[in-house]
Amino acid sequence: MGVPELILDLRRKGYSIMADGGYLDISPADNLPHELVQQLRQGKAEILVELQRETRRQKVIALLEENPAIQRAYYTDTESDPDHVILAIAIRHVATCEMLIDRAKHDPFKLMQLIGQHGQVTH
């Protein structure tokens, strides 16, 4: 079972799972089966990455929902990866995606300029 399926399975079973910094916040935690605890421990790093990705996706989708007139929403995550800036993008009724930008090459003003120049082009 992959990480997204594991997270979905936990939620289907009535558990809440969220990333809290470098920790997994699972509730109720007192009745987790031993084998599930082992899976969570072994996959903790991957689970945290997936939960952070999920959070970024929810943020850009929320931006679209809050602003019905816009077609695209962007969120820049500068905290999750020490080497990269993560740009989450949502295009209304089309898709969401993420882009890793080398932190040393990240220029937020250049990024805004590129979005302004090419923001109407959808591939």
N, C-alpha and C positions, 0 to 999 in steps of 0.2 A: 504494500500500500504506500503510495506516495504521500508527501507532506500535505498537499491540498486535500487529498481524500481523507487523511487522518484528521485534519482540522474539521472537515465537514462531518465526518463520522462522530467526533466528539460533540459537535453542536446538535446533531440529530438525536444523540443520546441524552440531551438536556444539559450539557456542560457549557459553560462560558469559558472561552479561551482568548486571551489578549496578551500583547507584548507590553511589558512594563520595564522599559529600559532594557537591561540584559537578562531579565527574568520573564518566565511564563507565569501569567496570572490565570489560574484555572479554578473555577468554582462550580459546584461544590467539590473541594479537593479531598474531603475525608473519605469518600467511597470509591475512589479510582481503583480499578483492578490492578494488581501487581504487574501484569504483562503490559498494560497500557502505560503505567508509570515508567517501565523500562523503555518502551518505544519513545516516550516523551524525552527521557534523559538522553537517549542515543541520538535523537534527531533534533535536539534543542536548538542548535545553531541554525539549521535549515528552517525550523518552525518559526523562529524569530524573524528571519529574513522574509518568509512568506507572509507573516502577520504584518510586518512593516509595509510590504508591497500592497497588501489588502487595504491598509490604512490610507496610503497615498491614493489608491484607486477610489476609495470612498470620498476622499477630499475633492478630487477633480469632478466626480459625479455630482457631489453636493453643490459645487460651484455652478454647474450647468443647471441644476434644479432651482437654485436661488436666482438665476439670471436667465429667464426663458428666451431672451433676445439674442444671447450669444450662442455661437455654434461650437466654439472650442474653449477649453479651460486648461490651464497649466498650473502645476505646483512644483516648486523646487525644494528638494530635500537636501539640506547641507549637513545633516547630522548622522544619518544612518551608515555611511560608508566613509572611512578615513581618507581614501584615495580618490573618491569620485563624488560629484554632485549628481543626484538622481533627479531627472526631469520627468514628471508624470504628466501625460497628456490625455485628454478625453475629447473626442469629437462626437457631438450629439448624434445619436442613432447610428453610429458607425462602429467605434471601437475605443478602447483605451490602450495605452502602451507606455513603456518607460524607456528612457535613454540614459546611459551612463556617460557622464562628461568628466574627463580627467580634471581633477581639482586644480592642477597647476595651469590648465588652459581655460578654465571657466571664466568667462567675462559676462556677467549678467546684462550689461548694457548692449553688448554685441548680440547676445541671445534675443533680447527684446527687439533689436533692429531686424534680425533675421525673421523673427515671427511676424513682425509688421510687414516686411517685404514679401514673405512667402505664405503668410497665414491663410490666404484664400485658396491656395492650391491643395487639393486633396487627392492623394494617390491611392 
